[in-house]
Amino acid sequence: MSCRGYVLSSNDELVALFKNQIKIEKTIVDSVSEGLVEIKNPAVKGVLEGISLDSTKHAQLYSSAITLLTTVPSALTEGNLDKQRELVEKHIRLEVEIIKKLREVIPSVQNAKVNLLLNAILSDEVRHHALLKNVLDIIVKGETITDNDWWDLLWENVPFHGAPGG
């Protein structure tokens, strides 16, 4: 992986990069917070607050990436999976509803500024929807150990698998 012309050759370098990015994202949040005091325009204020929230989210995602690079994740049990799957699936359904509603409304909005804001929201919602589907498919399912997996693991190397003669 390269970054600004040099190759990141280790997890340590990625971790250092991500820690620096967290500092930058926090600087953005602080800067926006200070600047919002003087801003009265609701559209500009809303966009800047949204950027600040995105920067907070980015810092959390970098932190999660650091955790993934530096620790061994514990596998999810079926119960954990079911709860996480339900939550993610619920939010996927909500995103679908919001996307549908925005796509219906946006063409009828005459105010260019409001139209700009609604299109920005729609773009975010489409990205959220795709991200949630990836979370469901890759992260949650990829780290799940079912009860059958546990039993297979427990009995895999047992001679005769508990049958007579063992």
Residue, then its C-alpha position, 0 to 999 in steps of 0.5 A: m500500500s502506498c501513501r504520498g509516494y511511500v509504501l506502508s510496509s507494516n501494520d505499525e505504519l498504518v497504525a501511526l498513519f491512522k493515529n495522525q488522521i484521528k488528530i486531523e479529524k478532531t482538529i476539523v471538529d474543533s475548528v467547525s465547532e468554534g466557527l459555527v458560533e458566528i454563522k447564522n445561515p442555516a444551510v451553511k451551518g447545517v453543512l458544516e455541522g454535517i462535516s463535523l459529524d462526519s469527521t467524528k465518524h471518521a475518527q471512530l472508523y480510524s480507531s476501529a481500524i487500529t483495533l482491527l490491526t492490533t488485536v485479535p477479535s473475539a468471534l461472535t456467538e449466534g446470539n450476538l450475530d442475531k442481535q447484530r443482524e437484526l439491528v443492521e437489517k432494520h437500518i437497511r430497511l430504514e435507509v431504503e425507505i428514506i432513499k425512496k422518499l427522497r427520490e420521490v421528493i427531490p424532483s419537485v423541490q424548486n428551491a435550489k438550496v434545499n435541493l442541494l441539501l436533500n441531494a447531499i442527504l440522499s448521497d449519504e443515505v445511498r452510501h450508508h445503505a451500501l455500507l450496512k449491506n457490506v457490514l452485514d455480509i463481510i464483518v458480521k457473517g465473517e466473524t460468526i461462530t455458530d453452535n455447530d461450529w463450536w461442536d465441530l471444533l470440540w469434537e473434531n480431534v476426538p477419536f471415535h467422537g464419543a462412540p463406544g470404543g473411544 
